[in-house]
Amino acid sequence: MANYLMALDAGTGSVRAVIFDDAGTQLGCGQREWTHREDPRYPGSMDFDWTANWKLVCACINEVLEKTGIRREAIAAISTSCMREGIVLYDAAGNEIWACANVDSRSGDEVGELKRRYPGLERELYLESGQTFALGALPRLLWVKNKEPEIYKKTTRIGMFNDWLIYRLSGVLAVEPSNGSTTGLFNFKTRVWDKSIARRCGLRDDIFPDVVECGVPVAKVSKNAAAETGLAEGTPLVAGGGDCQLGTIGVGVVDINEAAIFGGSFWQYEFNTGSGKPSPKCDIRVNCHALPSLWQYEALAFNPGLVMRWYRDGFCHEEKRGDAYAIMDREAAKIPAGSHGMVCAFSDIMNYIAWRHAAPTFSNFELDAGKFNKYTFYRAIMENTALVTLGHVNLVEQAIGRKPDGVVFAGGAAKSGLWARILSDVLGLPVRIPVVKEATALGAAIMAGFGIGLFKDVKESARKIVKIERELTPNAENHGVYAAAYQTWGKVYAAQLKLSDEGITKYMWSAPGL
């Protein structure tokens, strides 16, 4: 009799409930898109609506149970994952009282003050935590302290979104290190809270819940949650992890010097390391892996998936009558590598200590509809993302002297054969596509199985379960085109960034305090 495992994955652009069998076969998915709105009073804010979003989570769970016809009692265990960095604050009664999503940047005043008062503090903390002020919880907590003092006063605990999912299902809150380390309040070597970091920044040190390792059973589904979600009361809940850390497990990237690229709302380049030594330039993020013996160097490209959604909704009305992305892929594949010289600029290469992105732009196109039509622009978005990823592979190589022999490509973008082809040609590396594209969810499912003893070893189980659908090798001619395009792109982006630095154009995104 099969054992069924459920993964709940709260991504930037959507939330999913996915069911797998114990062989790692994806049996069904319930998904809802969601948005995290900016509070007009606070530019750069990214509020998380826990009430509305919990209803979406419940809808996903109910949907996947109904679609698959799997009895709720047959779900052996559940684990959770999410976008990193998003935080939830709770009061003494256990109620959510404040929450923000992953790239909330409203805390510019607080970061500016920290940098003025303690010029070397950000670098000092990076060397201890692997994080800067760009995305961590630390500046956001200072913002709450300064701008919402009543909320700060009432706060008794802090958690991440994957922990929030388990909390909503059970009433039990515990933080695990793979996502907890992205707060900037962990010592990434010891994998626990470092309360001295909070104290050095003028924050309270009494709001940190217990830390449990990824894969540890922490609670069971409560009676109330069972009524809301359709799950069986008493179903085991296992601590999961951050989306990319579980994602690497879900694609079988479980050893040092192996790498994966996840294409979703954001694109993440993840390189496994056994040392976790920070970069002297403070330009690369260092996170705890979901496996205790590993860390990850991480470089992120901002918004490729969201850019594609914007382009689909804004310019592909005819294609939306069918499978819009499949139609656009088919037509964009007819455009030659390099998009006739068009340059697209959205995300920049990561610079964690001074992270900002120029105003989005398309440039170097001609008034020739035969060459430069909506399919050319669409392909240029794909190529821009791949060029940023090449920059990230180079960035990690410069820091540690290692480059992978190939990469595994997963996430929603990996469903596009064209995007995978472009990625391989740009990187000049083999790109392997797993059968299960929802790698984060599969990683969470493996953790769920490990937590209840169904799997004895996470690494061994991942290697056994993960199947590669196909492998792409780079086209030498296209790689040469993209090598030249990368040089041009870098110069164009530098000019675009200068315009934003001078205030002539508006940053697509900038870290607080810049």
Secondary structure, DSSP 8 states (H G I E B T S, - for coil): ---EEEEEEE-SSEEEEEEEETT--EEEEEEEE------TTSTT--B--HHHHHHHHHHHHHHHHHHH---GGGEEEEEEEE-SS-EEEE-TTS-EEEEE-TT---THHHHHHHHHH-TTHHHHHHHHHS--TTT-HHHHHHHHHHH-HHHHHH--EEEEHHHHHHHHHHS---B-HHHHGGGS-EETTTTEE-HHHHHHTT--SS----B--TT-EEEE--HHHHHHH---TT-EEEEEEEHHHHHHHHTT--STT-EEEEESSSEEEEEEESS----TTS-SEEEE-SSTT-EEEEEEE--HHHHHHHHHHHH-TTGGGS-HHHHHHHHHTTS-TTGGG-EEE------TTS-EE---EEES--S-TTTSSHHHHHHHHHHHHHHHHHHHHHHHHHHHS---S-EEEESGGGG-HHHHHHHHHHHTS-EEEES-S-HHHHHHHHHHHHHTTS-S-HHHHHHHH--EEEEE---HHHHHHHHHHHHHHHHHHHHHHHHHHTTSS--SEE-TT-
